[in-house]
Amino acid sequence: MKRILEVCAGSVQSVTAARDGGAARVELCSALEIGGITPSAGLIDETRRVEGIKLNVLIRPRGGDFLYNESEIATMEQDIITSRRLGADGIVIGALTPQGDVDINVCQRLIKAADGISITFHRAFDMCRDPFKALNDIITLGCHRILTSGQAATAHAGTSLIKQLVEKAAGNIIIMPGCGVNAANAAQILDATGCVEIHASARTSVESLMQYRHDGVSMGNSDNDEYAHMESDENLVRNIVEAIS
C-alpha cells in the first residue's frame, strides 16, 4: 500500500508548499504554536482553491485541554458545518470526559454535523487514560483515522504503542503517527509501526519583509520574534515524501 504524508498547514502558502512537495493531504489549522485551533472561514475558502491536494480542517475552539462546555461544542458544530459548506474533504476532531475517556456524546454530535465527510480523531487521543479503550470507542464512533504520537513526546518515541494500536485496530481504522516527524525518522516510524500514513508540519522560519522594525514591542509572549513566522517548506515536504516512498 502506498505510503502518504499529511502536512499540518496554517496558510495558503503552506498548503501550496505541501502540494508541490508531494503531500497527499493537509490538516488546515491556525495557531500551530499551541497545537492548532480552527482556521477562519476565509482561510478555508482560500486554501480550498489550491487544487491537487485533500483538505481536512481542524475543529478545535481553543488551546488547552479537550473538555468542552456547551457553547464550545455548539461552536465546533457550526465550524464543521461551515467547513463542509466550503468544500473540506474531512474534519479533525476530539473531545474528552473529565475522567480522560473519549466523550462519546460530544463526538457523536460533531460527527453528525460532518454529515458523512472524513473524520480524523486528533491528538486528544494522546491525553486519554486508556489508549486501547479509546481506540475501541473511536472505532465504534465511525472515525476514519487517529492522529497520535503513541502517547509519547514524539511519534518516534511512541512507536511501540503505535504498533500495538495498529495491531489491535486490525484494519478497522487508520493509525497515523505525528509529532516530531521529519525526513530522518519518517520511514523508520512507518517501518516500526506498520502504518502507511504519517503527519508532519515540515516547517521552517520565514523572515519578514518589513523594512521598518519597532523593537521592544511584542504582540504575544515577550520572547516572540515579531519579524519571522513559520511556514511549511516545499523541500522539507519533498524530502519526507521521498524518504517514505
Steps between C-alpha positions, in 0.01 A plus 500: 500500500629845407633705789369855521588820683254739661635848571376724779460839329392843615493710183437491126877510450549195721222308325657579163843391627349175629342427164808591300716287729284196438281478810164330452304702754519797735354554843410868493521687829603826659723565803723197453714623791223389740423178317258656253151647509226529239602722206279784381236453233701730276809282531302182432345658192833623363685173560217304339595679179838322504440207268660159517501431874245376755394745772407401854407777746588494868200561726630630833362822651795578728830375634529305824310186595233314304217531751241729342198690628172536314589826327829353378323189370245714316785704352668185374175380343468828312866491394447150361195611303699795365797281409276258317324782314836639390604166353716333765572135427504417869512633854729431794331474840544380857329542836562340839309447823637631832616143571719489189280286276369582153184706539265287292203738519695808392677313219168364374368854473807611305487199270132565432587857397768361265226323304712226347835664426824347627566513877843498664522479880787730595764485771247532779551124470846546653340645815268200556551289814458169315612502134344164417158594640529827310589310183189284530280801575631690197449201272144464631438868428588435136807722472733429209840563662678591822790746512732402784851523636440173684436698819868597501687827450560411133372240258848349483498451877149357483557236232441206736147609593424610144590152377267345759221734393544395137482134600192545717328720241520204259430719200188659649659845519814672371764578762705804394817585695574869552719733709869551442490333159770591248686354204752330729247298699178475294583172324631350821173583679293344223722192484482451877123544529354364178324831431456633146406862580715749689453861613757782512513878497821523292533863602780749483533860616424769242655844552272803483528738204437798728764772465390710798521302824378621837705321763380440854134442418352150489156385389515194726768351720793731560741257334301483174678606183247734337701507178498131415234233465486128426387350168506150356793467264467328163847348520446364852171349386664346195781354711248321724298376202815363338614340826176304543447410134 
